[in-house]
Amino acid sequence: MIEWLRRTFISDTSEVERLRIRFDRGLGRHCSAKVGLRYDCAIDLEMAIDRRVTLEATLIPGNPIELHSQGEPSVTIGVCVVGDGDFSIVNRSATNVHIVRTSRTIAEEGIAYDVCSCSVCVPPGQVFSQFPPSEIFMKSQRLTSCCAAWILISCVVSFDKNAEADMPWKAVEDRMMTLWAKNVTPETAWSEYPRPQFVRSDWKNLNGLWSYAVSAKDAEKPNEWAGKILVPFCPESALSGVGRLIEPTESLWYRRDLPSAVPSKRTLLHFEAVDYDTTVWVNGREIGKHRGGHTPFSWDITDALKSSDNELLVKINDDTQAYQLHGKQNLDPKGIWYTRVTGIWQTVWLENVSPAFLTDVDYACDIKAGTLQITPKLSAGTAQGSKVRATASFQGQNVATADGTASIVLQLKEPKLWSPESPNLYDIKLELLDAGGQVTDTVQAYSAMREFGKSADTAGHLRFTLNGKTYFHWGPLDQGWWPDGLLTPPTDEAMLSDIEYLKAAGFNMIRKHIKVEPRRYYYHCDRVGMLMWQDQVSNGMGKKRDTYNSPEWTRLKPDPVDATWPEEAHRQFVLEYQRMIDHLRDAPCIASWVPFNEAWGQHRTMEVGKMASELDKTRAINIASGGNFWPSGDVADEHKYPDPGFPLEEVERFKPFIKVVGEFGGHGWPVQGHLWKETEKNWGYGGLPKTMDEWKERYQKSIKILNDLRKQGIAAGVYTQTTDVEVEVNGLRTYDRVDKISPAWLKEQAAVLFE
């Protein structure tokens, strides 16, 4: 139960009252209510309780009560009401809520109130504001501002256990939403095929409503399910329908049914991304464990499936701290650190394949020879004598075909090269043939002919090249965060809108900042024509905030230092980096890999740089964007705000490297009505301008400085940033994706960078 420990209230609404609420034990069911008094006095309180705890809240005039608590089937909430003030409760739970009101007569200074008692049922999503009039009676005497009195109303809130399954999904209210959120339903949630570079026709999307529960971390299985969550949105997000933070001391559980096994087929279960430690069971049989939060994993679950009544159970633990790679997530979000994400945040799906099937392919192109080499990878069940046939087509016309086992080479006559200006893609049909020539597996894929490199200009400065020509990289820092889905874009269309805006604004590159996007993001960049710098998801927040996993930040100064990481943590960092490369290496758009950002978690830099260069020799390695400079990889990268800069006086020290400004700008502009939290400090680098004209002057100044640096040897610039994120208002678009600046105007300003 919840016990009201202090219950006096002065009727003068300018007073501030301290209240204390005690939870006698950890409670297991999520409930939520919102209460406001006619006299505009209320408590402001948020709770997520899994143990005995005492919380204090401040009674502030004009603020609503927000109760987010763990409740068993029946909890008691005490509400102090003055005079004839009404209160309202919004049922934000997944079930019907029954509210029983009992109050007792109180006589004080000659004022009396009668006992009243009644019960009402509040369906999910509905507002209760008043008990039936016949049940409520107040004496004619009214309180005045100088009188003091109180009524204790006990609201016994109980839940219909059987209502949960019939509950329609609803996004969490009172959150910032994008315009695409209204199109999200359990039937449409990320319904697109999730792997566009390796497509099979026999697949099933598992996104939609799943049961979920939150337990103590050491629980073997949840005792009951808290409600429904919309996969693939994390529980912290509005679009999940949950809107609850998961603590490091808790485990998040998911459950759903699975279809039956398909005769003569193998069933593969795919998770595109789950944050962070995942264990999966099918029909009570443990299928596997996966550690990591940002790349896909899958298992063959055929042998665990039954003819009917199949159950999928998933458990996730997520610390979001220590040496875990978490990117911009933080347990205490503020400044440049954002709301945590737990659990499933990209598509979950099934596909049925033959016992012998293609598991993957790698591509290598030679634009001078006009060849595309394909290296197939086959399942363990593939018999001897099998081979792969590859057919390339361009704009619907077959242009080459070949077959082989270990390697296939397609000869392309007059190859159509890929670039942001001409994003030419070749469709590739891959067929696995058994020894008798029968096709056992077919995959639709695509690739491109393009070549990244570097060369010195006439002054000896190294520049990026694309297809043998010098190419200036101009792009934004792109966080990939969303107000309604957090790491998960609300829809594929929403995700594409960012890329199309940036393309129209004259950018030819995006620096994807310490996040790995869904595969369809890279597919859109491939077909729209947008280079990518892909960051590794980072750990740490810098030496000022971390005492153990980040070194002192010395930037490009000589004599850099590294943090010292435990061997196990380093191995996990390398493993997750290797997974990212294996996952994305065939995306034509990716031009550079970035293992570290600034000095966040930067350790064993030379060793990591060697590993990264050996993993992919076809792309530039930017070992530490804005971080401590070690002579490793291909790039020397400086971060400077608000205007760009680079220590060109030390040009000889950086001569073997491509010199870039990996972050600058961050000019802020708050748009009222489109702020994450209007009451908090919304900020941009260099302070906020007073007018949009002042903002434009600042932006134009930064572009002019960057262009001057370009003429002195700088090969790329990255402007911070595509969108606002939470209290950062330095985006070209608001957090909910309203354009602050016309893309045509931005393109006009950037034209000088390509002269």
Secondary structure as the mmCIF struct_conf table of DSSP 4:
data_model
#
loop_
_struct_conf.conf_type_id
_struct_conf.id
_struct_conf.beg_label_comp_id
_struct_conf.beg_label_asym_id
_struct_conf.beg_label_seq_id
_struct_conf.end_label_comp_id
_struct_conf.end_label_asym_id
_struct_conf.end_label_seq_id
STRN STRN1 ILE A 2 TRP A 4
STRN STRN2 ILE A 10 ILE A 10
BEND BEND1 SER A 11 SER A 11
TURN_TY1_P TURN_TY1_P1 THR A 13 SER A 14
STRN STRN3 GLU A 17 PHE A 23
BEND BEND2 ARG A 25 ARG A 25
STRN STRN4 ARG A 29 VAL A 35
STRN STRN5 LEU A 37 LEU A 37
TURN_TY1_P TURN_TY1_P2 ARG A 38 TYR A 39
BEND BEND3 ASP A 40 ASP A 40
STRN STRN6 CYS A 41 ASP A 44
BEND BEND4 ASP A 50 ARG A 51
STRN STRN7 VAL A 53 PRO A 61
TURN_TY1_P TURN_TY1_P3 GLY A 62 GLY A 62
HELX_LH_PP_P HELX_LH_PP_P1 ASN A 63 PRO A 64
STRN STRN8 ILE A 65 GLY A 71
BEND BEND5 PRO A 73 PRO A 73
STRN STRN9 SER A 74 VAL A 81
TURN_TY1_P TURN_TY1_P4 GLY A 83 ASP A 84
STRN STRN10 PHE A 87 PHE A 87
STRN STRN11 ILE A 89 VAL A 90
BEND BEND6 SER A 93 THR A 95
STRN STRN12 VAL A 97 SER A 103
STRN STRN13 ALA A 107 GLU A 108
TURN_TY1_P TURN_TY1_P5 GLU A 109 GLY A 110
STRN STRN14 ILE A 111 ALA A 112
STRN STRN15 TYR A 113 TYR A 113
STRN STRN16 CYS A 116 VAL A 122
TURN_TY1_P TURN_TY1_P6 PRO A 124 GLY A 125
STRN STRN17 VAL A 127 PHE A 128
HELX_RH_3T_P HELX_RH_3T_P1 PRO A 133 GLU A 135
STRN STRN18 MET A 138 MET A 138
BEND BEND7 SER A 140 SER A 140
TURN_TY1_P TURN_TY1_P7 SER A 145 CYS A 146
STRN STRN19 ALA A 148 ALA A 148
STRN STRN20 ILE A 151 PHE A 159
HELX_RH_3T_P HELX_RH_3T_P2 LYS A 161 ASP A 166
HELX_LH_PP_P HELX_LH_PP_P2 MET A 167 TRP A 169
HELX_LH_PP_P HELX_LH_PP_P3 ALA A 171 VAL A 172
BEND BEND8 GLU A 173 ARG A 175
HELX_RH_3T_P HELX_RH_3T_P3 LEU A 179 ASN A 183
TURN_TY1_P TURN_TY1_P8 PRO A 186 TRP A 190
BEND BEND9 GLU A 192 GLU A 192
BEND BEND10 PRO A 194 PRO A 194
TURN_TY1_P TURN_TY1_P9 PRO A 196 GLN A 197
STRN STRN21 PHE A 198 VAL A 199
BEND BEND11 SER A 201 ASP A 202
STRN STRN22 TRP A 203 ASN A 205
STRN STRN23 GLY A 208 ALA A 216
TURN_TY1_P TURN_TY1_P10 LYS A 217 ASP A 218
BEND BEND12 GLU A 220 LYS A 221
BEND BEND13 ASN A 223 GLU A 224
STRN STRN24 GLY A 227 VAL A 231
TURN_TY1_P TURN_TY1_P11 PRO A 232 PRO A 232
BEND BEND14 PHE A 233 PHE A 233
TURN_TY1_P TURN_TY1_P12 PRO A 235 GLU A 236
BEND BEND15 SER A 237 SER A 237
TURN_TY1_P TURN_TY1_P13 ALA A 238 GLY A 241
HELX_LH_PP_P HELX_LH_PP_P4 LEU A 245 GLU A 247
TURN_TY1_P TURN_TY1_P14 PRO A 248 THR A 249
STRN STRN25 GLU A 250 LEU A 258
HELX_LH_PP_P HELX_LH_PP_P5 PRO A 259 VAL A 262
TURN_TY1_P TURN_TY1_P15 PRO A 263 SER A 264
STRN STRN26 ARG A 266 PHE A 271
BEND BEND16 GLU A 272 GLU A 272
STRN STRN27 VAL A 274 ASP A 275
BEND BEND17 TYR A 276 TYR A 276
STRN STRN28 ASP A 277 VAL A 282
TURN_TY1_P TURN_TY1_P16 ASN A 283 GLY A 284
STRN STRN29 ARG A 285 ARG A 291
BEND BEND18 GLY A 293 THR A 295
STRN STRN30 PHE A 297 ASP A 300
HELX_RH_3T_P HELX_RH_3T_P4 THR A 302 ALA A 304
BEND BEND19 SER A 307 SER A 308
STRN STRN31 ASN A 310 ASN A 317
BEND BEND20 GLN A 321 GLN A 321
TURN_TY1_P TURN_TY1_P17 ALA A 322 TYR A 323
TURN_TY1_P TURN_TY1_P18 GLY A 327 LYS A 328
STRN STRN32 GLN A 329 ASN A 330
BEND BEND21 LEU A 331 ASP A 332
STRN STRN33 LYS A 334 LYS A 334
TURN_TY1_P TURN_TY1_P19 GLY A 335 ILE A 336
STRN STRN34 TRP A 337 TRP A 337
STRN STRN35 TYR A 338 THR A 339
STRN STRN36 GLY A 343 ILE A 344
BEND BEND22 GLN A 346 GLN A 346
STRN STRN37 VAL A 348 VAL A 353
BEND BEND23 PRO A 355 ALA A 356
STRN STRN38 LEU A 358 ASP A 366
TURN_TY1_P TURN_TY1_P20 ILE A 367 GLY A 370
STRN STRN39 THR A 371 LEU A 378
TURN_TY1_P TURN_TY1_P21 ALA A 380 GLY A 381
HELX_LH_PP_P HELX_LH_PP_P6 THR A 382 ALA A 383
TURN_TY1_P TURN_TY1_P22 GLN A 384 GLY A 385
STRN STRN40 LYS A 387 PHE A 394
TURN_TY1_P TURN_TY1_P23 GLN A 395 GLY A 396
STRN STRN41 GLN A 397 GLY A 404
BEND BEND24 THR A 405 ALA A 406
STRN STRN42 ILE A 408 GLN A 411
BEND BEND25 LYS A 413 GLU A 414
STRN STRN43 LEU A 417 TRP A 418
BEND BEND26 PRO A 420 SER A 422
STRN STRN44 PRO A 423 PRO A 423
STRN STRN45 TYR A 426 LEU A 433
TURN_TY1_P TURN_TY1_P24 ALA A 435 GLY A 436
BEND BEND27 GLY A 437 GLY A 437
STRN STRN46 VAL A 439 SER A 447
STRN STRN47 MET A 449 MET A 449
STRN STRN48 PHE A 452 ALA A 456
TURN_TY1_P TURN_TY1_P25 THR A 458 ALA A 459
BEND BEND28 GLY A 460 GLY A 460
STRN STRN49 LEU A 462 LEU A 466
TURN_TY1_P TURN_TY1_P26 ASN A 467 GLY A 468
STRN STRN50 LYS A 469 THR A 470
STRN STRN51 HIS A 473 ASP A 478
STRN STRN52 TRP A 482 TRP A 482
TURN_TY1_P TURN_TY1_P27 PRO A 483 GLY A 485
STRN STRN53 LEU A 486 LEU A 486
TURN_TY1_P TURN_TY1_P28 LEU A 487 LEU A 487
BEND BEND29 THR A 488 THR A 488
BEND BEND30 PRO A 490 PRO A 490
HELX_RH_AL_P HELX_RH_AL_P1 ASP A 492 ALA A 504
TURN_TY1_P TURN_TY1_P29 ALA A 505 GLY A 506
STRN STRN54 MET A 509 LYS A 512
BEND BEND31 ILE A 514 ILE A 514
HELX_LH_PP_P HELX_LH_PP_P7 VAL A 516 PRO A 518
HELX_RH_AL_P HELX_RH_AL_P2 ARG A 519 VAL A 528
TURN_TY1_P TURN_TY1_P30 GLY A 529 GLY A 529
STRN STRN55 LEU A 531 ASP A 535
HELX_LH_PP_P HELX_LH_PP_P8 GLN A 536 SER A 538
TURN_TY1_P TURN_TY1_P31 LYS A 543 ARG A 545
BEND BEND32 THR A 547 SER A 550
TURN_TY1_P TURN_TY1_P32 ARG A 555 LEU A 556
BEND BEND33 PRO A 558 ASP A 559
STRN STRN56 ALA A 563 ALA A 563
HELX_RH_AL_P HELX_RH_AL_P3 GLU A 567 LEU A 584
TURN_TY1_P TURN_TY1_P33 ARG A 585 ASP A 586
TURN_TY1_P TURN_TY1_P34 PRO A 588 CYS A 589
STRN STRN57 ILE A 590 VAL A 594
BEND BEND34 PRO A 595 PRO A 595
STRN STRN58 PHE A 596 ASN A 597
TURN_TY1_P TURN_TY1_P35 GLU A 598 GLY A 601
STRN STRN59 HIS A 603 HIS A 603
BEND BEND35 ARG A 604 ARG A 604
HELX_RH_AL_P HELX_RH_AL_P4 THR A 605 LEU A 615
BEND BEND36 LYS A 617 ARG A 619
STRN STRN60 ALA A 620 ILE A 621
BEND BEND37 ILE A 623 ILE A 623
STRN STRN61 ALA A 624 SER A 625
TURN_TY1_P TURN_TY1_P36 GLY A 626 GLY A 626
BEND BEND38 GLY A 627 GLY A 627
BEND BEND39 PRO A 631 PRO A 631
BEND BEND40 GLY A 633 ASP A 634
STRN STRN62 VAL A 635 HIS A 639
BEND BEND41 TYR A 641 ASP A 643
HELX_RH_3T_P HELX_RH_3T_P5 LEU A 648 GLU A 650
TURN_TY1_P TURN_TY1_P37 VAL A 651 PRO A 656
BEND BEND42 PHE A 657 PHE A 657
STRN STRN63 ILE A 658 GLY A 665
TURN_TY1_P TURN_TY1_P38 GLN A 672 GLY A 673
BEND BEND43 TRP A 676 TRP A 676
TURN_TY1_P TURN_TY1_P39 GLU A 678 THR A 679
BEND BEND44 GLU A 680 GLU A 680
STRN STRN64 TRP A 683 TRP A 683
TURN_TY1_P TURN_TY1_P40 TYR A 685 GLY A 686
BEND BEND45 LYS A 690 THR A 691
HELX_RH_AL_P HELX_RH_AL_P5 MET A 692 LYS A 711
TURN_TY1_P TURN_TY1_P41 GLN A 712 GLY A 713
STRN STRN65 ILE A 714 THR A 720
BEND BEND46 THR A 722 THR A 722
STRN STRN66 THR A 723 THR A 723
STRN STRN67 VAL A 725 VAL A 725
TURN_TY1_P TURN_TY1_P42 GLU A 726 VAL A 727
STRN STRN68 GLU A 728 GLU A 728
BEND BEND47 LEU A 732 LEU A 732
STRN STRN69 ARG A 733 ARG A 733
TURN_TY1_P TURN_TY1_P43 TYR A 735 ASP A 736
STRN STRN70 ASP A 739 ASP A 739
BEND BEND48 LYS A 740 ILE A 741
HELX_RH_AL_P HELX_RH_AL_P6 PRO A 743 ALA A 750
HELX_RH_3T_P HELX_RH_3T_P6 ALA A 751 PHE A 754
#
